[in-house]
Amino acid sequence: QVQLVESGGGWVQAGGSLRLSCAASGRIFAINAMGWYRQAPGKERELVADITSGGSTNYADSVKGRFTISRDNAKNTVYLQMNNLKPEDTAVYYCNADGVRTPWRVGNVWGQGTQVTVSA
């Protein structure tokens, strides 16, 4: 069974930085894309950024120039460096792994979420 374990969330003042990490564990042969989504209270979950195994990245317009996603394929780990944080970035951030190939199946996996709170 594949699990995603997130870390790095917390509280920060506006203008500050946080770095999120997400490590996938289990019998994994490969992972296609890994990414970060977020969900604020009363809002739908939205894509923040994702990255393919080849390093191609995609960002939400609201975070371009402030957030950087990176990935260590050997460790099945994805990172999200968040700079110049704004109160509107406050949300639960979820890690996602898509196209996770194991001996038994190919699937999509979600992490449990980590809270990011940015105060004005």
Salt bridges, closest charged atoms under 4 A:
GLU46 OE2 - ARG38 NE 2.76
ASP61 OD1 - LYS64 NZ 3.09
ASP89 OD1 - ARG38 NH1 2.92
ASP89 OD2 - ARG66 NH1 2.73
